[in-house]
Amino acid sequence: MRSLIVIAIAVALTACSTQPEKIAAPAAAPAPAVAKKAPQCWSGDASKFFDVGAKEKVSGVAVECKLTADGKAASWVGAKH
């Protein structure tokens, strides 16, 4: 009985050691670069974004969407008459 167990263990170890190695899957392609959107201004009154240069009335005040000094964002600025 012991010899059968020893033989079974030997056969199992031999079978495991002769299995071919798994080939690693190729690396996934990098995600495509997302185009950076131009800055916009949010209007809660209209519930939407406005492009730079758009003129709107926000809470009854005439304003214009302009770029900030660093050019990375936009904000509402009082519109000139």
Backbone hydrogen bonds, N-H to C=O, Kabsch-Sander energy under -0.5 kcal/mol:
donor,donor_aa,acceptor,acceptor_aa,energy
5,I,1,M,-1.7
6,V,2,R,-2.4
7,I,3,S,-2.4
8,A,4,L,-2.4
9,I,5,I,-2.4
10,A,6,V,-2.3
11,V,7,I,-2.6
12,A,8,A,-2.3
13,L,9,I,-2.6
14,T,10,A,-2.2
15,A,11,V,-2.4
16,C,12,A,-2.1
17,S,13,L,-1.9
18,T,14,T,-1.1
19,Q,16,C,-0.8
35,A,33,A,-0.5
41,C,50,F,-2.7
43,S,48,K,-2.3
44,G,42,W,-0.5
47,S,43,S,-1.4
48,K,43,S,-1.4
50,F,41,C,-3.0
52,V,39,P,-0.7
53,G,65,C,-3.6
54,A,51,D,-1.9
56,E,63,V,-2.5
58,V,56,E,-0.6
58,V,61,V,-2.5
59,S,57,K,-0.6
61,V,58,V,-1.8
63,V,56,E,-3.1
64,E,77,V,-3.2
65,C,54,A,-2.6
66,K,64,E,-0.6
66,K,75,S,-2.6
68,T,73,A,-2.4
71,G,68,T,-1.2
75,S,66,K,-2.7
77,V,64,E,-2.5
79,A,62,A,-1.9
